[in-house]
Amino acid sequence: MALSKFKLCPACGEHNPPALLECKNCETDLTGVRLVDEDICQPQAR
């Protein structure tokens, strides 16, 4: 199972496709934002 990668907007938290340069929700610049995996955003089980 492949994890999907996305850019997490630092302003609003929107998950954006990797190719976008601006957040689709709030238009924040995403050019310096790293790609993250879905598992990074999931709460850790204890």
mmCIF entry with sequence, helices, sheets and N, C-alpha, C, O atoms, coordinates in Angstrom:
data_MODEL
# 
_entry.id   MODEL 
# 
_entity.id                         1 
_entity.type                       polymer 
_entity.pdbx_number_of_molecules   1 
# 
_entity_poly.entity_id                      1 
_entity_poly.type                           'polypeptide(L)' 
_entity_poly.nstd_linkage                   no 
_entity_poly.nstd_monomer                   no 
_entity_poly.pdbx_seq_one_letter_code       MALSKFKLCPACGEHNPPALLECKNCETDLTGVRLVDEDICQPQAR 
_entity_poly.pdbx_seq_one_letter_code_can   MALSKFKLCPACGEHNPPALLECKNCETDLTGVRLVDEDICQPQAR 
_entity_poly.pdbx_strand_id                 A 
# 
loop_
_entity_poly_seq.entity_id 
_entity_poly_seq.num 
_entity_poly_seq.mon_id 
_entity_poly_seq.hetero 
1 1  MET n 
1 2  ALA n 
1 3  LEU n 
1 4  SER n 
1 5  LYS n 
1 6  PHE n 
1 7  LYS n 
1 8  LEU n 
1 9  CYS n 
1 10 PRO n 
1 11 ALA n 
1 12 CYS n 
1 13 GLY n 
1 14 GLU n 
1 15 HIS n 
1 16 ASN n 
1 17 PRO n 
1 18 PRO n 
1 19 ALA n 
1 20 LEU n 
1 21 LEU n 
1 22 GLU n 
1 23 CYS n 
1 24 LYS n 
1 25 ASN n 
1 26 CYS n 
1 27 GLU n 
1 28 THR n 
1 29 ASP n 
1 30 LEU n 
1 31 THR n 
1 32 GLY n 
1 33 VAL n 
1 34 ARG n 
1 35 LEU n 
1 36 VAL n 
1 37 ASP n 
1 38 GLU n 
1 39 ASP n 
1 40 ILE n 
1 41 CYS n 
1 42 GLN n 
1 43 PRO n 
1 44 GLN n 
1 45 ALA n 
1 46 ARG n 
# 
_struct_asym.id          A 
_struct_asym.entity_id   1 
# 
_struct_conf.conf_type_id            HELX_P 
_struct_conf.id                      HELX_P1 
_struct_conf.pdbx_PDB_helix_id       AA1 
_struct_conf.beg_label_comp_id       GLU 
_struct_conf.beg_label_asym_id       A 
_struct_conf.beg_label_seq_id        38 
_struct_conf.pdbx_beg_PDB_ins_code   ? 
_struct_conf.end_label_comp_id       CYS 
_struct_conf.end_label_asym_id       A 
_struct_conf.end_label_seq_id        41 
_struct_conf.pdbx_end_PDB_ins_code   ? 
_struct_conf.beg_auth_comp_id        GLU 
_struct_conf.beg_auth_asym_id        A 
_struct_conf.beg_auth_seq_id         38 
_struct_conf.end_auth_comp_id        CYS 
_struct_conf.end_auth_asym_id        A 
_struct_conf.end_auth_seq_id         41 
_struct_conf.pdbx_PDB_helix_class    1 
_struct_conf.details                 ? 
_struct_conf.pdbx_PDB_helix_length   4 
# 
_struct_conf_type.id          HELX_P 
_struct_conf_type.criteria    ? 
_struct_conf_type.reference   ? 
# 
_struct_sheet.id               AA1 
_struct_sheet.type             ? 
_struct_sheet.number_strands   3 
_struct_sheet.details          ? 
# 
loop_
_struct_sheet_order.sheet_id 
_struct_sheet_order.range_id_1 
_struct_sheet_order.range_id_2 
_struct_sheet_order.offset 
_struct_sheet_order.sense 
AA1 1 2 ? anti-parallel 
AA1 2 3 ? anti-parallel 
# 
loop_
_struct_sheet_range.sheet_id 
_struct_sheet_range.id 
_struct_sheet_range.beg_label_comp_id 
_struct_sheet_range.beg_label_asym_id 
_struct_sheet_range.beg_label_seq_id 
_struct_sheet_range.pdbx_beg_PDB_ins_code 
_struct_sheet_range.end_label_comp_id 
_struct_sheet_range.end_label_asym_id 
_struct_sheet_range.end_label_seq_id 
_struct_sheet_range.pdbx_end_PDB_ins_code 
_struct_sheet_range.beg_auth_comp_id 
_struct_sheet_range.beg_auth_asym_id 
_struct_sheet_range.beg_auth_seq_id 
_struct_sheet_range.end_auth_comp_id 
_struct_sheet_range.end_auth_asym_id 
_struct_sheet_range.end_auth_seq_id 
AA1 1 HIS A 15 ? ASN A 16 ? HIS A 15 ASN A 16 
AA1 2 LYS A 5  ? LEU A 8  ? LYS A 5  LEU A 8  
AA1 3 LEU A 35 ? ASP A 37 ? LEU A 35 ASP A 37 
# 
loop_
_atom_site.group_PDB 
_atom_site.id 
_atom_site.type_symbol 
_atom_site.label_atom_id 
_atom_site.label_alt_id 
_atom_site.label_comp_id 
_atom_site.label_asym_id 
_atom_site.label_entity_id 
_atom_site.label_seq_id 
_atom_site.pdbx_PDB_ins_code 
_atom_site.Cartn_x 
_atom_site.Cartn_y 
_atom_site.Cartn_z 
_atom_site.occupancy 
_atom_site.B_iso_or_equiv 
_atom_site.pdbx_formal_charge 
_atom_site.auth_seq_id 
_atom_site.auth_comp_id 
_atom_site.auth_asym_id 
_atom_site.auth_atom_id 
_atom_site.pdbx_PDB_model_num 
ATOM 1   N N  . MET A 1 1  ? 0.842  -1.184 0.000  1.00 0.00 ? 1  MET A N  1 
ATOM 2   C CA . MET A 1 1  ? 0.000  0.000  0.000  1.00 0.00 ? 1  MET A CA 1 
ATOM 3   C C  . MET A 1 1  ? 0.881  1.238  0.000  1.00 0.00 ? 1  MET A C  1 
ATOM 4   O O  . MET A 1 1  ? 1.712  1.415  0.891  1.00 0.00 ? 1  MET A O  1 
ATOM 5   N N  . ALA A 1 2  ? 0.700  2.094  -0.997 1.00 0.00 ? 2  ALA A N  1 
ATOM 6   C CA . ALA A 1 2  ? 1.488  3.318  -1.103 1.00 0.00 ? 2  ALA A CA 1 
ATOM 7   C C  . ALA A 1 2  ? 0.805  4.444  -0.339 1.00 0.00 ? 2  ALA A C  1 
ATOM 8   O O  . ALA A 1 2  ? -0.405 4.649  -0.437 1.00 0.00 ? 2  ALA A O  1 
ATOM 9   N N  . LEU A 1 3  ? 1.598  5.147  0.405  1.00 0.00 ? 3  LEU A N  1 
ATOM 10  C CA . LEU A 1 3  ? 1.067  6.303  1.123  1.00 0.00 ? 3  LEU A CA 1 
ATOM 11  C C  . LEU A 1 3  ? 1.023  7.484  0.166  1.00 0.00 ? 3  LEU A C  1 
ATOM 12  O O  . LEU A 1 3  ? 1.938  7.678  -0.634 1.00 0.00 ? 3  LEU A O  1 
ATOM 13  N N  . SER A 1 4  ? -0.037 8.268  0.252  1.00 0.00 ? 4  SER A N  1 
ATOM 14  C CA . SER A 1 4  ? -0.099 9.431  -0.617 1.00 0.00 ? 4  SER A CA 1 
ATOM 15  C C  . SER A 1 4  ? 0.651  10.583 0.041  1.00 0.00 ? 4  SER A C  1 
ATOM 16  O O  . SER A 1 4  ? 0.577  10.783 1.253  1.00 0.00 ? 4  SER A O  1 
ATOM 17  N N  . LYS A 1 5  ? 1.364  11.325 -0.772 1.00 0.00 ? 5  LYS A N  1 
ATOM 18  C CA . LYS A 1 5  ? 2.120  12.472 -0.295 1.00 0.00 ? 5  LYS A CA 1 
ATOM 19  C C  . LYS A 1 5  ? 1.354  13.740 -0.631 1.00 0.00 ? 5  LYS A C  1 
ATOM 20  O O  . LYS A 1 5  ? 0.639  13.805 -1.631 1.00 0.00 ? 5  LYS A O  1 
ATOM 21  N N  . PHE A 1 6  ? 1.513  14.735 0.209  1.00 0.00 ? 6  PHE A N  1 
ATOM 22  C CA . PHE A 1 6  ? 0.829  16.001 0.001  1.00 0.00 ? 6  PHE A CA 1 
ATOM 23  C C  . PHE A 1 6  ? 1.607  17.115 0.676  1.00 0.00 ? 6  PHE A C  1 
ATOM 24  O O  . PHE A 1 6  ? 2.523  16.865 1.460  1.00 0.00 ? 6  PHE A O  1 
ATOM 25  N N  . LYS A 1 7  ? 1.234  18.347 0.365  1.00 0.00 ? 7  LYS A N  1 
ATOM 26  C CA . LYS A 1 7  ? 1.793  19.512 1.039  1.00 0.00 ? 7  LYS A CA 1 
ATOM 27  C C  . LYS A 1 7  ? 0.768  19.982 2.057  1.00 0.00 ? 7  LYS A C  1 
ATOM 28  O O  . LYS A 1 7  ? -0.380 20.261 1.712  1.00 0.00 ? 7  LYS A O  1 
ATOM 29  N N  . LEU A 1 8  ? 1.184  20.068 3.301  1.00 0.00 ? 8  LEU A N  1 
ATOM 30  C CA . LEU A 1 8  ? 0.314  20.516 4.379  1.00 0.00 ? 8  LEU A CA 1 
ATOM 31  C C  . LEU A 1 8  ? 0.481  22.029 4.518  1.00 0.00 ? 8  LEU A C  1 
ATOM 32  O O  . LEU A 1 8  ? 1.570  22.508 4.834  1.00 0.00 ? 8  LEU A O  1 
ATOM 33  N N  . CYS A 1 9  ? -0.586 22.774 4.286  1.00 0.00 ? 9  CYS A N  1 
ATOM 34  C CA . CYS A 1 9  ? -0.525 24.231 4.350  1.00 0.00 ? 9  CYS A CA 1 
ATOM 35  C C  . CYS A 1 9  ? -0.204 24.673 5.782  1.00 0.00 ? 9  CYS A C  1 
ATOM 36  O O  . CYS A 1 9  ? -0.888 24.271 6.723  1.00 0.00 ? 9  CYS A O  1 
ATOM 37  N N  . PRO A 1 10 ? 0.838  25.503 5.948  1.00 0.00 ? 10 PRO A N  1 
ATOM 38  C CA . PRO A 1 10 ? 1.197  25.972 7.287  1.00 0.00 ? 10 PRO A CA 1 
ATOM 39  C C  . PRO A 1 10 ? 0.204  26.972 7.856  1.00 0.00 ? 10 PRO A C  1 
ATOM 40  O O  . PRO A 1 10 ? 0.179  27.198 9.066  1.00 0.00 ? 10 PRO A O  1 
ATOM 41  N N  . ALA A 1 11 ? -0.618 27.576 6.999  1.00 0.00 ? 11 ALA A N  1 
ATOM 42  C CA . ALA A 1 11 ? -1.574 28.586 7.453  1.00 0.00 ? 11 ALA A CA 1 
ATOM 43  C C  . ALA A 1 11 ? -2.914 27.993 7.873  1.00 0.00 ? 11 ALA A C  1 
ATOM 44  O O  . ALA A 1 11 ? -3.459 28.357 8.915  1.00 0.00 ? 11 ALA A O  1 
ATOM 45  N N  . CYS A 1 12 ? -3.449 27.067 7.053  1.00 0.00 ? 12 CYS A N  1 
ATOM 46  C CA . CYS A 1 12 ? -4.806 26.574 7.328  1.00 0.00 ? 12 CYS A CA 1 
ATOM 47  C C  . CYS A 1 12 ? -4.887 25.065 7.552  1.00 0.00 ? 12 CYS A C  1 
ATOM 48  O O  . CYS A 1 12 ? -5.928 24.559 7.972  1.00 0.00 ? 12 CYS A O  1 
ATOM 49  N N  . GLY A 1 13 ? -3.796 24.339 7.276  1.00 0.00 ? 13 GLY A N  1 
ATOM 50  C CA . GLY A 1 13 ? -3.797 22.893 7.490  1.00 0.00 ? 13 GLY A CA 1 
ATOM 51  C C  . GLY A 1 13 ? -4.372 22.073 6.348  1.00 0.00 ? 13 GLY A C  1 
ATOM 52  O O  . GLY A 1 13 ? -4.519 20.858 6.479  1.00 0.00 ? 13 GLY A O  1 
ATOM 53  N N  . GLU A 1 14 ? -4.696 22.699 5.249  1.00 0.00 ? 14 GLU A N  1 
ATOM 54  C CA . GLU A 1 14 ? -5.259 21.998 4.081  1.00 0.00 ? 14 GLU A CA 1 
ATOM 55  C C  . GLU A 1 14 ? -4.232 21.032 3.500  1.00 0.00 ? 14 GLU A C  1 
ATOM 56  O O  . GLU A 1 14 ? -3.042 21.345 3.450  1.00 0.00 ? 14 GLU A O  1 
ATOM 57  N N  . HIS A 1 15 ? -4.688 19.859 3.061  1.00 0.00 ? 15 HIS A N  1 
ATOM 58  C CA . HIS A 1 15 ? -3.835 18.891 2.367  1.00 0.00 ? 15 HIS A CA 1 
ATOM 59  C C  . HIS A 1 15 ? -3.905 19.223 0.884  1.00 0.00 ? 15 HIS A C  1 
ATOM 60  O O  . HIS A 1 15 ? -4.972 19.141 0.276  1.00 0.00 ? 15 HIS A O  1 
ATOM 61  N N  . ASN A 1 16 ? -2.764 19.598 0.297  1.00 0.00 ? 16 ASN A N  1 
ATOM 62  C CA . ASN A 1 16 ? -2.700 20.010 -1.101 1.00 0.00 ? 16 ASN A CA 1 
ATOM 63  C C  . ASN A 1 16 ? -1.909 19.011 -1.930 1.00 0.00 ? 16 ASN A C  1 
ATOM 64  O O  . ASN A 1 16 ? -0.954 18.417 -1.429 1.00 0.00 ? 16 ASN A O  1 
ATOM 65  N N  . PRO A 1 17 ? -2.289 18.811 -3.193 1.00 0.00 ? 17 PRO A N  1 
ATOM 66  C CA . PRO A 1 17 ? -1.519 17.940 -4.081 1.00 0.00 ? 17 PRO A CA 1 
ATOM 67  C C  . PRO A 1 17 ? -0.079 18.448 -4.198 1.00 0.00 ? 17 PRO A C  1 
ATOM 68  O O  . PRO A 1 17 ? 0.160  19.651 -4.099 1.00 0.00 ? 17 PRO A O  1 
ATOM 69  N N  . PRO A 1 18 ? 0.880  17.543 -4.408 1.00 0.00 ? 18 PRO A N  1 
ATOM 70  C CA . PRO A 1 18 ? 2.299  17.916 -4.444 1.00 0.00 ? 18 PRO A CA 1 
ATOM 71  C C  . PRO A 1 18 ? 2.667  18.972 -5.480 1.00 0.00 ? 18 PRO A C  1 
ATOM 72  O O  . PRO A 1 18 ? 3.607  19.737 -5.264 1.00 0.00 ? 18 PRO A O  1 
ATOM 73  N N  . ALA A 1 19 ? 1.953  19.033 -6.590 1.00 0.00 ? 19 ALA A N  1 
ATOM 74  C CA . ALA A 1 19 ? 2.323  19.950 -7.663 1.00 0.00 ? 19 ALA A CA 1 
ATOM 75  C C  . ALA A 1 19 ? 1.864  21.389 -7.436 1.00 0.00 ? 19 ALA A C  1 
ATOM 76  O O  . ALA A 1 19 ? 2.317  22.294 -8.137 1.00 0.00 ? 19 ALA A O  1 
ATOM 77  N N  . LEU A 1 20 ? 0.981  21.616 -6.477 1.00 0.00 ? 20 LEU A N  1 
ATOM 78  C CA . LEU A 1 20 ? 0.466  22.971 -6.278 1.00 0.00 ? 20 LEU A CA 1 
ATOM 79  C C  . LEU A 1 20 ? 1.508  23.891 -5.660 1.00 0.00 ? 20 LEU A C  1 
ATOM 80  O O  . LEU A 1 20 ? 2.286  23.482 -4.798 1.00 0.00 ? 20 LEU A O  1 
ATOM 81  N N  . LEU A 1 21 ? 1.511  25.143 -6.116 1.00 0.00 ? 21 LEU A N  1 
ATOM 82  C CA . LEU A 1 21 ? 2.417  26.155 -5.580 1.00 0.00 ? 21 LEU A CA 1 
ATOM 83  C C  . LEU A 1 21 ? 1.703  27.071 -4.594 1.00 0.00 ? 21 LEU A C  1 
ATOM 84  O O  . LEU A 1 21 ? 2.347  27.792 -3.832 1.00 0.00 ? 21 LEU A O  1 
ATOM 85  N N  . GLU A 1 22 ? 0.365  27.043 -4.610 1.00 0.00 ? 22 GLU A N  1 
ATOM 86  C CA . GLU A 1 22 ? -0.442 27.815 -3.670 1.00 0.00 ? 22 GLU A CA 1 
ATOM 87  C C  . GLU A 1 22 ? -1.495 26.904 -3.069 1.00 0.00 ? 22 GLU A C  1 
ATOM 88  O O  . GLU A 1 22 ? -1.994 26.000 -3.739 1.00 0.00 ? 22 GLU A O  1 
ATOM 89  N N  . CYS A 1 23 ? -1.839 27.136 -1.807 1.00 0.00 ? 23 CYS A N  1 
ATOM 90  C CA . CYS A 1 23 ? -2.874 26.352 -1.142 1.00 0.00 ? 23 CYS A CA 1 
ATOM 91  C C  . CYS A 1 23 ? -4.200 26.524 -1.868 1.00 0.00 ? 23 CYS A C  1 
ATOM 92  O O  . CYS A 1 23 ? -4.592 27.643 -2.199 1.00 0.00 ? 23 CYS A O  1 
ATOM 93  N N  . LYS A 1 24 ? -4.889 25.415 -2.114 1.00 0.00 ? 24 LYS A N  1 
ATOM 94  C CA . LYS A 1 24 ? -6.177 25.471 -2.808 1.00 0.00 ? 24 LYS A CA 1 
ATOM 95  C C  . LYS A 1 24 ? -7.267 26.090 -1.935 1.00 0.00 ? 24 LYS A C  1 
ATOM 96  O O  . LYS A 1 24 ? -8.316 26.483 -2.446 1.00 0.00 ? 24 LYS A O  1 
ATOM 97  N N  . ASN A 1 25 ? -7.032 26.181 -0.629 1.00 0.00 ? 25 ASN A N  1 
ATOM 98  C CA . ASN A 1 25 ? -8.020 26.738 0.289  1.00 0.00 ? 25 ASN A CA 1 
ATOM 99  C C  . ASN A 1 25 ? -7.792 28.223 0.564  1.00 0.00 ? 25 ASN A C  1 
ATOM 100 O O  . ASN A 1 25 ? -8.709 29.033 0.424  1.00 0.00 ? 25 ASN A O  1 
ATOM 101 N N  . CYS A 1 26 ? -6.561 28.577 0.957  1.00 0.00 ? 26 CYS A N  1 
ATOM 102 C CA . CYS A 1 26 ? -6.315 29.961 1.397  1.00 0.00 ? 26 CYS A CA 1 
ATOM 103 C C  . CYS A 1 26 ? -5.279 30.703 0.553  1.00 0.00 ? 26 CYS A C  1 
ATOM 104 O O  . CYS A 1 26 ? -4.966 31.859 0.840  1.00 0.00 ? 26 CYS A O  1 
ATOM 105 N N  . GLU A 1 27 ? -4.745 30.055 -0.480 1.00 0.00 ? 27 GLU A N  1 
ATOM 106 C CA . GLU A 1 27 ? -3.789 30.639 -1.419 1.00 0.00 ? 27 GLU A CA 1 
ATOM 107 C C  . GLU A 1 27 ? -2.437 31.008 -0.806 1.00 0.00 ? 27 GLU A C  1 
ATOM 108 O O  . GLU A 1 27 ? -1.728 31.856 -1.347 1.00 0.00 ? 27 GLU A O  1 
ATOM 109 N N  . THR A 1 28 ? -2.074 30.381 0.316  1.00 0.00 ? 28 THR A N  1 
ATOM 110 C CA . THR A 1 28 ? -0.755 30.583 0.900  1.00 0.00 ? 28 THR A CA 1 
ATOM 111 C C  . THR A 1 28 ? 0.300  29.970 -0.013 1.00 0.00 ? 28 THR A C  1 
ATOM 112 O O  . THR A 1 28 ? 0.071  28.911 -0.597 1.00 0.00 ? 28 THR A O  1 
ATOM 113 N N  . ASP A 1 29 ? 1.448  30.621 -0.143 1.00 0.00 ? 29 ASP A N  1 
ATOM 114 C CA . ASP A 1 29 ? 2.551  30.128 -0.963 1.00 0.00 ? 29 ASP A CA 1 
ATOM 115 C C  . ASP A 1 29 ? 3.089  28.817 -0.388 1.00 0.00 ? 29 ASP A C  1 
ATOM 116 O O  . ASP A 1 29 ? 3.450  28.754 0.788  1.00 0.00 ? 29 ASP A O  1 
ATOM 117 N N  . LEU A 1 30 ? 3.144  27.773 -1.215 1.00 0.00 ? 30 LEU A N  1 
ATOM 118 C CA . LEU A 1 30 ? 3.612  26.458 -0.776 1.00 0.00 ? 30 LEU A CA 1 
ATOM 119 C C  . LEU A 1 30 ? 4.948  26.070 -1.406 1.00 0.00 ? 30 LEU A C  1 
ATOM 120 O O  . LEU A 1 30 ? 5.348  24.908 -1.321 1.00 0.00 ? 30 LEU A O  1 
ATOM 121 N N  . THR A 1 31 ? 5.645  27.014 -2.034 1.00 0.00 ? 31 THR A N  1 
ATOM 122 C CA . THR A 1 31 ? 6.873  26.655 -2.748 1.00 0.00 ? 31 THR A CA 1 
ATOM 123 C C  . THR A 1 31 ? 7.957  26.108 -1.832 1.00 0.00 ? 31 THR A C  1 
ATOM 124 O O  . THR A 1 31 ? 8.766  25.297 -2.283 1.00 0.00 ? 31 THR A O  1 
ATOM 125 N N  . GLY A 1 32 ? 8.010  26.510 -0.574 1.00 0.00 ? 32 GLY A N  1 
ATOM 126 C CA . GLY A 1 32 ? 9.018  26.003 0.345  1.00 0.00 ? 32 GLY A CA 1 
ATOM 127 C C  . GLY A 1 32 ? 8.529  24.909 1.268  1.00 0.00 ? 32 GLY A C  1 
ATOM 128 O O  . GLY A 1 32 ? 9.247  24.492 2.177  1.00 0.00 ? 32 GLY A O  1 
ATOM 129 N N  . VAL A 1 33 ? 7.298  24.435 1.043  1.00 0.00 ? 33 VAL A N  1 
ATOM 130 C CA . VAL A 1 33 ? 6.699  23.431 1.924  1.00 0.00 ? 33 VAL A CA 1 
ATOM 131 C C  . VAL A 1 33 ? 7.102  22.034 1.456  1.00 0.00 ? 33 VAL A C  1 
ATOM 132 O O  . VAL A 1 33 ? 6.989  21.714 0.273  1.00 0.00 ? 33 VAL A O  1 
ATOM 133 N N  . ARG A 1 34 ? 7.572  21.206 2.388  1.00 0.00 ? 34 ARG A N  1 
ATOM 134 C CA . ARG A 1 34 ? 7.977  19.834 2.058  1.00 0.00 ? 34 ARG A CA 1 
ATOM 135 C C  . ARG A 1 34 ? 6.764  18.925 1.909  1.00 0.00 ? 34 ARG A C  1 
ATOM 136 O O  . ARG A 1 34 ? 5.704  19.166 2.487  1.00 0.00 ? 34 ARG A O  1 
ATOM 137 N N  . LEU A 1 35 ? 6.954  17.869 1.112  1.00 0.00 ? 35 LEU A N  1 
ATOM 138 C CA . LEU A 1 35 ? 5.922  16.847 0.995  1.00 0.00 ? 35 LEU A CA 1 
ATOM 139 C C  . LEU A 1 35 ? 5.919  16.002 2.258  1.00 0.00 ? 35 LEU A C  1 
ATOM 140 O O  . LEU A 1 35 ? 6.977  15.700 2.808  1.00 0.00 ? 35 LEU A O  1 
ATOM 141 N N  . VAL A 1 36 ? 4.739  15.621 2.717  1.00 0.00 ? 36 VAL A N  1 
ATOM 142 C CA . VAL A 1 36 ? 4.613  14.744 3.875  1.00 0.00 ? 36 VAL A CA 1 
ATOM 143 C C  . VAL A 1 36 ? 3.745  13.546 3.513  1.00 0.00 ? 36 VAL A C  1 
ATOM 144 O O  . VAL A 1 36 ? 2.969  13.596 2.558  1.00 0.00 ? 36 VAL A O  1 
ATOM 145 N N  . ASP A 1 37 ? 3.881  12.469 4.283  1.00 0.00 ? 37 ASP A N  1 
ATOM 146 C CA . ASP A 1 37 ? 3.074  11.258 4.105  1.00 0.00 ? 37 ASP A CA 1 
ATOM 147 C C  . ASP A 1 37 ? 1.876  11.309 5.037  1.00 0.00 ? 37 ASP A C  1 
ATOM 148 O O  . ASP A 1 37 ? 1.890  12.024 6.039  1.00 0.00 ? 37 ASP A O  1 
ATOM 149 N N  . GLU A 1 38 ? 0.841  10.550 4.706  1.00 0.00 ? 38 GLU A N  1 
ATOM 150 C CA . GLU A 1 38 ? -0.360 10.478 5.540  1.00 0.00 ? 38 GLU A CA 1 
ATOM 151 C C  . GLU A 1 38 ? -0.039 10.028 6.958  1.00 0.00 ? 38 GLU A C  1 
ATOM 152 O O  . GLU A 1 38 ? -0.649 10.515 7.909  1.00 0.00 ? 38 GLU A O  1 
ATOM 153 N N  . ASP A 1 39 ? 0.913  9.101  7.118  1.00 0.00 ? 39 ASP A N  1 
ATOM 154 C CA . ASP A 1 39 ? 1.192  8.572  8.454  1.00 0.00 ? 39 ASP A CA 1 
ATOM 155 C C  . ASP A 1 39 ? 1.783  9.613  9.398  1.00 0.00 ? 39 ASP A C  1 
ATOM 156 O O  . ASP A 1 39 ? 1.700  9.442  10.615 1.00 0.00 ? 39 ASP A O  1 
ATOM 157 N N  . ILE A 1 40 ? 2.367  10.669 8.886  1.00 0.00 ? 40 ILE A N  1 
ATOM 158 C CA . ILE A 1 40 ? 2.912  11.738 9.727  1.00 0.00 ? 40 ILE A CA 1 
ATOM 159 C C  . ILE A 1 40 ? 1.783  12.484 10.447 1.00 0.00 ? 40 ILE A C  1 
ATOM 160 O O  . ILE A 1 40 ? 1.959  12.956 11.570 1.00 0.00 ? 40 ILE A O  1 
ATOM 161 N N  . CYS A 1 41 ? 0.641  12.583 9.797  1.00 0.00 ? 41 CYS A N  1 
ATOM 162 C CA . CYS A 1 41 ? -0.489 13.330 10.354 1.00 0.00 ? 41 CYS A CA 1 
ATOM 163 C C  . CYS A 1 41 ? -1.406 12.491 11.253 1.00 0.00 ? 41 CYS A C  1 
ATOM 164 O O  . CYS A 1 41 ? -2.312 13.027 11.890 1.00 0.00 ? 41 CYS A O  1 
ATOM 165 N N  . GLN A 1 42 ? -1.173 11.201 11.300 1.00 0.00 ? 42 GLN A N  1 
ATOM 166 C CA . GLN A 1 42 ? -2.026 10.325 12.105 1.00 0.00 ? 42 GLN A CA 1 
ATOM 167 C C  . GLN A 1 42 ? -1.538 10.308 13.550 1.00 0.00 ? 42 GLN A C  1 
ATOM 168 O O  . GLN A 1 42 ? -0.329 10.312 13.786 1.00 0.00 ? 42 GLN A O  1 
ATOM 169 N N  . PRO A 1 43 ? -2.443 10.291 14.515 1.00 0.00 ? 43 PRO A N  1 
ATOM 170 C CA . PRO A 1 43 ? -2.028 10.165 15.912 1.00 0.00 ? 43 PRO A CA 1 
ATOM 171 C C  . PRO A 1 43 ? -1.313 8.846  16.150 1.00 0.00 ? 43 PRO A C  1 
ATOM 172 O O  . PRO A 1 43 ? -1.695 7.819  15.589 1.00 0.00 ? 43 PRO A O  1 
ATOM 173 N N  . GLN A 1 44 ? -0.294 8.868  16.967 1.00 0.00 ? 44 GLN A N  1 
ATOM 174 C CA . GLN A 1 44 ? 0.472  7.661  17.244 1.00 0.00 ? 44 GLN A CA 1 
ATOM 175 C C  . GLN A 1 44 ? -0.264 6.778  18.241 1.00 0.00 ? 44 GLN A C  1 
ATOM 176 O O  . GLN A 1 44 ? -0.733 7.257  19.274 1.00 0.00 ? 44 GLN A O  1 
ATOM 177 N N  . ALA A 1 45 ? -0.364 5.487  17.932 1.00 0.00 ? 45 ALA A N  1 
ATOM 178 C CA . ALA A 1 45 ? -0.995 4.529  18.839 1.00 0.00 ? 45 ALA A CA 1 
ATOM 179 C C  . ALA A 1 45 ? -0.015 4.178  19.954 1.00 0.00 ? 45 ALA A C  1 
ATOM 180 O O  . ALA A 1 45 ? 1.189  4.071  19.719 1.00 0.00 ? 45 ALA A O  1 
ATOM 181 N N  . ARG A 1 46 ? -0.527 4.001  21.154 1.00 0.00 ? 46 ARG A N  1 
ATOM 182 C CA . ARG A 1 46 ? 0.351  3.654  22.293 1.00 0.00 ? 46 ARG A CA 1 
ATOM 183 C C  . ARG A 1 46 ? 0.072  2.264  22.771 1.00 0.00 ? 46 ARG A C  1 
ATOM 184 O O  . ARG A 1 46 ? 0.708  1.797  23.716 1.00 0.00 ? 46 ARG A O  1 
# 
